[in-house]
């Protein structure tokens, strides 16, 4: 392992590769700041720029765009409640509340530190565990993927604040929204109402921009424009207590992100939601989540960065993309005349390990650039909200239009902005709905494929060891809390009788 890391360091630390790595993370941060653009689109657009350089240099730059955009999306999530990246959606839940409390700088700083720690941990795990993890990921077929989706839905419903029934209803609404488009089983159009724009389904980014950005602006207009935040500088920087509170969250989020990142298709978005849910479950102050808990920023940010790095395990070792962005990168690898797969590690060791080590270098650059700038970014909140609202709306609608150069995307953002406003008005939880939308299509695909593999008898899922373990964990999450409450009540009653 040490020899591989040294070989990678020798490749990644050349002046040319360092320069392109810097360019990649800076461009990625800018791309992440723009709602609707996203890392996959940014990578696709910039691939032609890399055709004249060495393949390892090109991949280092494109990978820098990938994880740089993760942090760029965090900036807008915290400051404006406008996720620039899909994986940054969950960060808005606590990051934006921290910003409203005058702690935007601390939220951005812990996101940078969490991402850096996740990069370090995932690099070590990548070096040590890439081959065995790739072999384990091969055991995840449709039944196992279906069980993962069930666990994700149950986790988000159970850990939602307020009514669990409302949370379950919102998750179902999200799944229904994901059903718009072509039926995965029959190939027929459904819920499209004759519109060709809906044949490919409701686009996730437009939904997120509408729910979070436009919905928040409408909500703020209704309750009256708040005064700009006049936080003291010391409120914008991290305190020792913040670091102590976040250490465990960063470690757990990084681990979850890495594990899910090795599974083809799981992606960093699902990792961030599950890390947030676990942290809320383990916290002694679960009621603070959604109201500015710093762990609610540290855990998902660590998870999405670790998942972004781990996505390269199935991409490089199996030729199976771990997510949307790695699917684009997989195409770029073939354009450079390389063949992804197990032989890539033996035939192109300098390229593979140079790329992996560059993840760590790129995150060091992000930390050095963005940690000192976090309080400066936070000062944007001193601008009167009357000026910010038009900027947010223009950015949101422009970003939506830029995705497909289609006014239909703009109308979608507007409609879901109204929906987001209504959900805030009636205190309906957004997170379960977003999770439903994220995994709805994957859930249906896994369900159809599992049914086909098991001859229509889904009870045979119970014969799959990994699937059974995940489903048992989901059942435990559902039944455990009510049973514990009942046992405590009975014990309390018995003690009173005595």
N, C-alpha and C positions, 0 to 999 in steps of 0.2 A: 504494500500500500504506500509506504514512504517513497519508494522508487517512482511509483506512478505520479505521486504528488509533486516530486521534484522535477520530473519530466514536464508535467503540466505547468509548473511555475516557470521553468526555463522558456517555455513556448509563450506563455501569456504575458511575461514581463518584458518582452522586447518593446522598444519605443513605439514601433508601428502599431502593435496590438494594444498597447496601453492607450494610444491616441484614439484608436477606433472604439475601444471600450468606453472611453470618456465621451466620445461623440454619441455612442449608442445610449448611454444612460441619460444624457442630457436631452436628447431627442425623445427618449421614452418618457421622461418626466413631463415634457411639454405635451406629448400625445395623451398622456394620462390626464392632464389638466383639461382637455377638451372633451366635453360630454358627447358620447356617441361614437368617437373615433375608435378607441380601444387598441390594445396591443396587436391583435391579429391583423387589423386593417393597417396599422402603422407599419408592421413588419412587411406585409404584402406590398405596400406602396414603395417601400425603400429597398426592396430586394434588387431592383435594377442598378442601384448605386454601388452594389457590392460585387458586381460581375467582373470587375477589372482587378480585384485584389485576390490574395490567396484565400482558399476556402476556410481555413481556420480563422483568419482575420475577419472574414465576412460573417461567420457564425458568431464570433465574439461580439461583433457590433449588433447583430440582430437579437442575440440573447440579451444584450444590454438594454435594447429597446423593450424587450419583454418585461424584465423585472423593474426597469426604470419607470415604466408606465404604471406599475402597481403603486409606487409611491406618489406619482403624479395624481392618480385617482384618489389617493388618501387626502391630499391637500384640499381638493374641492369638496370631498365628503365631509371633512371636519369644518371647513370655513363656511360652506354654502349649502350643506346638505344636498349636494349634487354629485352623485358618484360618477367619476370619470371612467371607472372600470367596473365590470360586473362584480369582481371579487371585493370591491370596496363598499358594496351596498351595506353590509352589516356594520361597517365602521361608522356609518352615519348615526346609528342608534345611540351610541354613547359619545362619539367624537364630536358631533354637532352640539350635543347638550353641554359638553365640557367647554366648547367655544362660547356658548351663550352665558356660561358662568365665568368667563374671562380666563379660561385655561386652554385656549387653542394652542398656544406654544407648547405646553406640556403634552397635549395629545399628539401633535406632530412629531415632537421629539421622541416620545415613547414608540411611535410607529416606526421611526427611523432606526432606533436602537433594536426594537423587536425584529425588524427585517434583517438587520445586520447579524444578530444572534442566530436567527433562523438560517441565514446563508452559511454561517460557520458550521452549525450543526449539520445541515443538510450536505455540505461538502464532505465532511468526515464520514457521514453515513453513505453518501454516494460512492466514495472511494472504497469503503469496506464492504458494502452490502449490495452494490448494483447487480451483480450476477444472480445471487440467491433471491433478491427481491423480484427480479425480472421473472425468474422461474415460478415464484409464488403467484405473481400477477397473472401468469398464464392459466392458473387454476380458477380464475374468476371468469366464469361463463355467465350467460343470461340469468340462471337461478340465483347465483351469488350477487350479481348486480341488482337484481330485483330486491333481494333482502337488504342490501345497502340502502336503497331508496326508501324502503319501508322504515328502516331505522332512522333515517334522516327526517322523515315526516313526523314520526312519533316524537323524536327528540325535540324538534322545534315546537310542536304543540304542547308538550308537557312543560317545557321550560319558558313558555310565554307568560308574561305577566297578565293578571286579570283573569277573566273567564276562559277556562280551557275549552268550553263549548264554542265560544266565539273564535278562538284560535283554530280549532278543528274546522269550523265553517269556512274561515278564510283560506286555510290550506286547500280545502275542496274547491273553493272558487279559483284558486291559482291553478289547480290541476285541470279544471274545466277550461280556463283560458288557454292552457297549453294544448288542449284538444283541437283548437281551431286549426284548420289546414287539411293536409292529406292524411287519411287514416293509415296508421302504420300496418294494419292487418290486411285491409282490402285495397288500399291505394285509391280510394274514392275521396272526393272533397266533402268536407263537413263543416257546418257553421260558417261558411264563407259568404253566404247570401249573394252568390253570383259575382263576387269581387275577386278579380285575379290577384289583387294585392294581398289577399289573405290565404292564398293557396299554400304559401310557405310558412304559414302560421303567424301568430302575433310576435313581432320582434321584441326580444327581451330588453334591449337597451332603451327603446322608446318607452316601454312600460316603466322601467326604473326611473328614467328622467322625469316622466310625468308624475309618478307617484311621489317621488322624493323632492324634486326641485320645484316644479310648478305647484304641486300640492302644498308644499311648505310656504311658498310665497303667498298663495291665496289664503292660507290659514293665518299668516302673519298680518295680511291686509285686513282680515275680518276682526282680529282681536286688537288691531291698532298697532301702528309701527312702534317697535320698541326703541328705546334710546340706544345709540351706539355704545358698544362696550368700551369702558374706560379703565381697562385693567392696568394695574401696576406692572412694571417690568418683572418683578420677582414672581408675579402670578403667572407669567408666561413661560417660565423655565421649570424644569423638573426639580422636585424635592427628593430628598433621600427616601422619604416615606413612599413616594411614587415608585421609585425603583424597587423597594422592598415588596410593595404590593404587586408589582408586575413581573417579578422574577419567575415565579411559578407559572403564571399565565403564559409567559413567553416560551418556557420550556415545554409545557403541555401543548400549546398551539403549534410549535415547531414540529413536535412529534406527530401530532394528528395530521398536519399538513404534509409531512413527508410520507406517512403511510398511505394517505389517500392519493397523493401525487403519483405514486407508483402504479396505481390502478388505471388502466386505459379508460378515458372518458370521464373519470370522477372530477378532475379539474380543481382549480383553486377556489372557485366560488363555493362549492359544497364544503370544502375543507374549512373555509372561514366561518360558515354557519355552524358546522358541528363543533368547532373549537369554541365559538362564542357560547353555544348551548352547554357544553361541558363545563366551561368556566363559571357560568351562572349556576349550574347545578352544584358545583363544589364550593362556591363562595358562601361565607357566613353572612354576607350582606347582599343576598340576591335581589332584595328590593331596590338596591341602588342601580342595578342594571337597567339601561334605558333612560337613566337620569344623570349620566355623567360619570359612570364607573370607569376608572382608567384601565382596569383589567379587560373591560369590554372593547378597548381599542388594541391593547397589547396582544391579546390572544388571536383575534382574527387576522391582524396584520402579520403576525409571525406565521400563522398557518398558511396564508395565501402566498407568502414569499417562499416558504419551504416547499409548498406544493408546486409552485412554478419551477423550482429547481428540480424537484423529484420527477416532474413530468418528462424529463429527458431520459429517465431510465427506460420506460417502454419505447420511447421514440428511437433511442440509439441502439438498444439491445435487441428489440423485436421488430422495429420498423412500424410500430403501432403508435400513433400520436396519443399523448396523454391528455390533450385538450385542443381547443380551437387554434391557439397560437402555435403550439407545437405541430399541429397539422400543416400550417403554412410553412413552418421551418423544415418539416420533413420534405415538402416539395422543393424547398431551397437546397437541401442537402443533395437531392437527386440532380438538381440543375448543375451543381458543382461537380457532377460526375462521381459521386460517392454512393455506396450502397449500404443503407442502415441495416443493422443486424449484428449478431454475435461476433462475426468476423471483423467488424469495424474496429473493435477493441484491440485486436491483434495486428491488423493490417495498417491501421492509422492511429497508433497509440498517442503520438504527439498531438494530433488534432483533437482526439476525444478528451484527453486529460488537460490539454491547454484550454479547451472550452469549459470544462468543469471548474478548473481553478479560476477562470475568469469570472465566474459567478461571485466568488468571494471578493475578488479585486473590484468588481463593479459595485458591490454593496459597500465596500470601504469608501469608494469615490462618492457614492450617494450619501453616506454618513457624514463625510467631511464637508460635502457641499451643502447638505440640507439641515444638519443639526444646528449650525450657527444661524441659519436663515429662518428657523422655525419661529422665533419671536417676531421677525420681520414680516413673515407671511401673516402671522396673527394680527399684526397692526392693520391689516385690511379691514378688520371688523370695526375699526374706529370710524370708517366711512359711514355716514348716515344711511340707514336702511332704505330710505326713500330713493337714494341713488343706486343702491345695490340691487334692488328688486328688478328694475328694468334690465340691468346688466345680466342678471341670472336668467331672466326670461328670454332675452335675445340670444344668449349663449346656448340655452337649452334648445330653442327652436332651430337655431342655425346648425347646431350639432346634429339634431335629428334629421334635418334636411340633407346634411352633408353625407349621411350614411349611404343613402341610395339615390340622392338627387331627386327626391320624390316628395311632393307635398302631402302624400298620404301619411308619411311618417310624422309630419308636423301635426296633422289632425289627430293621430294616435296619441301624441304627447299631450295635446290639449284635452282629449277625452280622459286619459288616465290622470291628468292633473286634477280634473274635476272629481274623479274617483278618489284620488289621494286626499283632496280637501274634505270630501264626505267622510272618509275613514277617520281623519283626524277630528272632524266635528263630532262624530259619534263614538270616539275612542275605540275603534276597531284596530286590532294589531296588524301591522303591515308585514312583519317578518314571515309569518306562516304563509301569507299569500305569495310573497316573493319566492320562498322555497318551493311552493307548489308549482309556480311558473318555471323555475329553474329546472326542476327534476321531473316535471310532468311528462315531457316528451321522452326522456330517458326511461322513466317508469313504464310508460306504455310500451315502448320498444322492448324493454326487458320482459314485460309481461307477455307480449305476443310471442317472443322468441322462446321463453320458458314453456309456454303452453304448447308450442310446436314440438319442442324437444321432449316434453313429458307426455305427449299424445293427449293433450287436453286435460290431464289429471294433475292439477296443481298440488294435490296432497303429496305427490312424489317429491315436492320440495323438501319434505321432512327426511328424505333419504340422502340429502346432500349435506355433509358435515359442516361446511363453512356457512351455508345458508341457514341451517338450523341454529347454529351458534348466534348468528346475527339476529334472527327472528326471536330467539329466546331472550336476547338482550332487550329487544324492542318490547316484548311482552312484560319483561321485568320492570322496564321503565313505566309502562302503563299501569301495571297492577301493584307495583311496589309502594308508591306513596300512599294510595288509599288504604292498603293493608297496614302499613306502619301507623297511619293516623288512627285506624280502628283499634289496633293493639294498644296504642298509647291511651286512647279514651277508655278502653276496658280496664287497663291497669290503673288508671286514675280513679275510676269508679270503685274498683276493688279496694284501693287504698282508703277511699273515703268511707267505705262500709266498715273497714277495720277500725 
